[in-house]
Amino acid sequence: MDQRIVDEVVDTLYSGWITTGPKTKKFEKLLSAYGGQRITLCVSSASAGLELMLRWYGVKAGDEVIVPAYTYSATANVVVHCGAKVVFVDVGADFNISLESIEKAITPRTKVIMPVDIAGWPCDYDSINALVKKPEIQHLFQAESKEQHILNRILVLSDAAHSIGGQYHGKRVGNLTDITVYSFHAVKNLTTAEGGAVCLNLPEPFDHDAIYRALNAKSLHGQTKDALAKTQVGGWRYDIIEPGYKFNMTDIQASIGLVELSRYEGDMLVRRKQIFDRYASAFSSYKWAQVPEYESHNKRSSYHVFLLRIRGISEAQRDQVIREIFSREVAVNVHFVPLPMMTYYRNEGYQIKDYPVAYDNFSREISLPVYYDLTDEMADTVVEAVEASVMTIIGV
Ligand SMILES: *Cc1c(COP(=O)(O)O)cnc(C)c1O
């Protein structure tokens, strides 16, 4: 946060328009230009955007949605909200959903797959997009809603809460699959305090402008006109076409996002990459350190969180290492406790033993801080605290 953001927010506050209006529309256009998606709809959060799109696709009781076991609760909770069944699948060593596990989990009830780009590392979208179009998989699909009849296959709804700015084959996250949802929550790479966006890239013959209008209504109580349109001459009369949600973004939020986006690629991501490089080079000399992949021949991370793993360590030892790190006045975190380990999902009958890679990743993981204002000196303090703590607990 700095004076530019303060000025942009103050400009909105005094502009005469504080809720969804010109700044939100401008932010949407600039997000489409950045991500490369056909059209973008800003919403109040990624959770709202994911649920909106599950509802749009007609997901309901009796349907199944495939979700990685290793993610934040939002990805799965929205499926529960729709009354559908969450089908957790295991992940790979790169923390992302495993293609093999997806393939085994598909049934005639599967309506949606929700890959998550954990820590900003894009999933293998070529394989996932090809899988849902395989004749034998497409054959299983049972279309029920109008949208399902048009697509006539499993929808790929990507949770890109971490990965705006990530790249796959030189294309940005946002235009890698049918629908992608960004989060602009305060802890994410690009923030509007709370907020999110739905990026659409549906195949022919879907009409993106028509879907955008439908989603606008769906995210605003099913109103045929938003508050701004109603202020136009003769525009007072509107209709309610469905019992929609209240998921719209305000211009106050969008004004923060406009400044963030203007310096995201050229400044914020540059700094995040420097921090990743600094951690990676510091830890690469230690046998006990497993450094995450964040750049490859066909992928680039958005450098969201640095998921360090300690080799050959138990969950209890990892917890001890974290306590040691905190005692050195460095705050670290764990992303994420796999959802089958959470009380609600455990009580629903999911068992972590069915997701061995998710558990292994989690049990050895420590997320190191990555944020724009983290200085090189602070990053070095983090590295020293981690080294000393690992030394103390496992004596290497
Ligand atoms: C933060 C997060 C979300 C939810 O984002 P909100 O904008 O807070 O709703 C969803 N999925 C993942 C993986 C997240 O980390």
The ligand as a Gaussian input file, in Angstrom:
#p B3LYP/6-31G(d) Opt

LIG

0 1
 C       -7.415000     -17.834000      -0.946000
 C       -7.865000     -19.011000      -1.699000
 C       -9.174000     -19.120000      -2.173000
 C      -10.262000     -18.174000      -1.799000
 O      -10.061000     -16.876000      -2.188000
 P      -11.047000     -15.741000      -1.620000
 O      -10.860000     -14.599000      -2.548000
 O      -10.596000     -15.446000      -0.218000
 O      -12.426000     -16.285000      -1.639000
 C       -9.502000     -20.196000      -2.978000
 N       -8.599000     -21.149000      -3.266000
 C       -7.336000     -21.101000      -2.804000
 C       -6.375000     -22.171000      -3.198000
 C       -6.930000     -20.044000      -1.985000
 O       -5.677000     -20.023000      -1.494000

